[in-house]
Amino acid sequence: MSQRSDQRRAAVFALYQQDLTGRALDDLLERDASTFTRALAYAADDYAEDLDGHIERHAQGWSLGRIAPLEKAIMRVALLEMLHPDVAPGDRPIPPEGAIDEAVETAKTFCGADAPGFVNGILAAVLREMHENSATS
């Protein structure tokens, strides 16, 4: 597993813990968390309303409150990198398909059996929407 994958996962877990406990990200991120991890976590938190809007729009039949906090955190980080690739420092942004693959792999490892398909479905729908919007622009 690449170091970036580990850093993304650390951001996901900090967001997940924040959702469950209400504690500040400063208290939840490891002291030695990378700049990339911190940037992802803070930006996902800052953009949460926008990211959640994308999740809700594509989670047919599911309200945001019904989505498991870990799945929501996984999707927020992936969506952040898909929609706002400039907010986290790095040599080059991950392509949207790569963000989806990493999110699905994280869901496979840490969530229930249905989570990977759910995460993939929502993120793929957002990607289709991105492609449609860029084609009409």
C-alpha positions as CSV (number, residue, x, y, z in Angstrom):
1,M,0.0,0.0,0.0
2,S,1.3,3.4,-0.9
3,Q,2.1,6.0,1.6
4,R,-0.5,8.3,0.1
5,S,-3.1,5.6,0.6
6,D,-2.2,5.3,4.3
7,Q,-2.3,9.1,4.6
8,R,-5.8,9.2,3.0
9,R,-6.9,6.5,5.4
10,A,-5.6,8.5,8.4
11,A,-7.7,11.5,7.2
12,V,-10.8,9.2,6.8
13,F,-10.4,7.9,10.3
14,A,-10.0,11.3,11.8
15,L,-13.2,12.5,10.0
16,Y,-15.0,9.4,11.2
17,Q,-13.9,9.9,14.8
18,Q,-15.0,13.6,14.6
19,D,-18.4,12.5,13.3
20,L,-18.8,10.1,16.2
21,T,-17.4,12.1,19.0
22,G,-17.8,15.7,18.0
23,R,-14.1,16.3,18.9
24,A,-11.9,18.7,17.0
25,L,-9.7,17.4,14.2
26,D,-6.7,18.8,16.1
27,D,-7.4,16.3,18.9
28,L,-7.9,13.4,16.5
29,L,-5.1,13.6,14.1
30,E,-1.9,12.0,15.1
31,R,0.8,14.4,16.2
32,D,3.0,13.3,13.4
33,A,0.3,13.3,10.7
34,S,1.6,14.4,7.4
35,T,0.7,17.7,5.8
36,F,-1.2,15.8,3.2
37,T,-3.3,14.0,5.8
38,R,-4.0,17.2,7.6
39,A,-4.9,19.0,4.4
40,L,-7.3,16.3,3.4
41,A,-9.0,16.1,6.8
42,Y,-9.4,19.9,7.2
43,A,-10.5,20.5,3.7
44,A,-13.0,17.6,3.8
45,D,-14.4,19.2,7.0
46,D,-14.5,22.7,5.4
47,Y,-16.2,21.4,2.3
48,A,-18.5,18.9,4.2
49,E,-21.7,20.7,3.2
50,D,-20.8,20.6,-0.5
51,L,-19.5,17.1,-0.4
52,D,-22.6,15.9,1.6
53,G,-24.8,17.5,-1.0
54,H,-23.2,15.3,-3.7
55,I,-23.6,12.2,-1.5
56,E,-27.3,13.0,-0.8
57,R,-28.1,13.7,-4.4
58,H,-26.9,10.3,-5.5
59,A,-27.8,8.2,-2.5
60,Q,-31.2,7.3,-3.8
61,G,-33.5,6.3,-1.0
62,W,-30.9,7.1,1.7
63,S,-30.8,10.3,3.8
64,L,-27.3,11.4,4.9
65,G,-28.2,10.5,8.5
66,R,-28.7,6.8,7.5
67,I,-25.3,6.5,5.9
68,A,-22.7,5.0,8.2
69,P,-20.2,7.5,9.5
70,L,-17.2,5.6,8.2
71,E,-18.7,5.3,4.7
72,K,-19.5,9.0,4.7
73,A,-15.9,9.9,5.7
74,I,-14.5,7.6,3.0
75,M,-16.8,9.3,0.4
76,R,-16.0,12.8,1.6
77,V,-12.2,12.3,1.2
78,A,-12.7,10.7,-2.3
79,L,-15.1,13.4,-3.4
80,L,-12.8,16.1,-2.1
81,E,-10.0,14.8,-4.3
82,M,-12.3,14.4,-7.2
83,L,-14.0,17.8,-7.0
84,H,-11.3,19.9,-5.4
85,P,-8.0,18.4,-6.4
86,D,-6.1,21.6,-5.6
87,V,-6.8,21.6,-1.9
88,A,-4.3,19.0,-0.8
89,P,-0.6,19.4,-1.6
90,G,1.1,16.7,-3.7
91,D,3.2,16.1,-6.7
92,R,0.1,15.5,-8.8
93,P,-3.5,15.0,-7.9
94,I,-5.0,11.5,-8.0
95,P,-7.3,11.0,-11.0
96,P,-11.0,10.7,-10.0
97,E,-10.9,7.0,-11.0
98,G,-8.0,6.5,-8.6
99,A,-9.9,8.3,-5.8
100,I,-12.8,6.0,-6.4
101,D,-10.7,2.8,-6.4
102,E,-9.0,3.8,-3.1
103,A,-12.3,4.6,-1.5
104,V,-13.8,1.2,-2.5
105,E,-10.7,-0.6,-1.3
106,T,-10.9,1.2,2.1
107,A,-14.6,0.3,2.3
108,K,-13.8,-3.3,1.5
109,T,-11.3,-3.5,4.3
110,F,-13.1,-1.6,7.0
111,C,-16.9,-1.6,6.3
112,G,-19.7,-4.1,5.9
113,A,-20.2,-6.2,2.8
114,D,-22.6,-3.8,1.1
115,A,-20.4,-0.7,1.6
116,P,-18.0,-1.1,-1.3
117,G,-20.8,-1.2,-3.8
118,F,-22.7,1.7,-2.2
119,V,-19.5,3.8,-2.1
120,N,-18.6,2.9,-5.7
121,G,-22.2,3.7,-6.9
122,I,-22.3,7.1,-5.4
123,L,-18.8,8.1,-6.4
124,A,-19.3,6.8,-9.9
125,A,-22.5,8.8,-10.2
126,V,-20.6,11.9,-9.2
127,L,-17.9,11.2,-11.8
128,R,-20.5,10.7,-14.5
129,E,-22.1,14.1,-13.5
130,M,-18.6,15.7,-13.6
131,H,-18.1,14.3,-17.2
132,E,-21.6,15.5,-18.2
133,N,-21.0,19.0,-16.8
134,S,-17.6,19.3,-18.5
135,A,-19.0,18.2,-21.8
136,T,-21.7,21.0,-21.6
137,S,-19.3,23.7,-20.5
